[in-house]
Amino acid sequence: MSAGAGVAVPYLTIAGHVSAADVAGIRGRVRAFAAERGASRRLVAAIGLAVGEAVTNAVVHGYDGAGGAVRVEVDFEEGEIEVVVADGGRGFTTAATEGLGLGLAFVRAGASAFEIRDRTHGGVEVWMRFALDAA
Amino acid sequence: MADDDNMSVVDSAEEQLALNESTFRDVNEAIESGRGERGGLVPFVCECGRLGCTDVVELTLREYEGVRAGSRCFLVAPGHDASFERVVREDARFTVVAKPEGPLGDIADRTDPRKENA
């Protein structure tokens, strides 16, 4: 996996082949990014939970548990942390499997806004926004 | 104690269920808004709110918009309507149910994201 950190707009990118064993590490890095931006403990926990669920969904539902290419992009601008979790898996289709809705409910519970997008060339993108002053 | 005779009391488990239903409605709104392809059947999560329900139901976006026309209407998998008083529509693929008048219906109204954005 690769990662980067910018200057003008703080950001974090994690990309590569992701399996279930990587979820905790990704969650931890995103949590740390949020904490460094001044997010409250409660918001850090909410972001970590949401990101963990979104990445787990990608691994479990996008790639049938085997894992695959996942990209997590996080940035901080104007008091908001925006997170995008994208995979190149089978997409949110009729073949969706058990646990999908519950994971997305956790994402919904923590984010001030979110959207589940089809990717043009396959896969799903979960976009989430968290306002620092919301928690 | 004040006289509570005129207050509507809702069992907390029922309230929690109503809030769960609203959360899954929000998930489906996120699925609908992010859908690039407008045709065909779209998978949505069951909004019955029961712990452990992981069912996915398929609707066209036109059918989905029909469900969302009412703040108190929810989309559930066939056979998942036990916690709702009124079935609005039954289809082989999905069922549309409605919350009753009163506190539970009020929760559905209050948490309707389309009302919030209105």
Interface residues (C-beta under 8 A of the other chain):
Chain A: F92 T93 T94 A96 T97 E98 G99 L100 G101 L102 L104 A105 V107 R108 A109 F114 E115 I116 R117 D118 T120 E125 W127
Chain B: N20 T23 F24 D26 V27 A30 I31 S33 G34 R35 G36 E37 L41 P43 V45 C46 C53 T54 D55 V56 E58
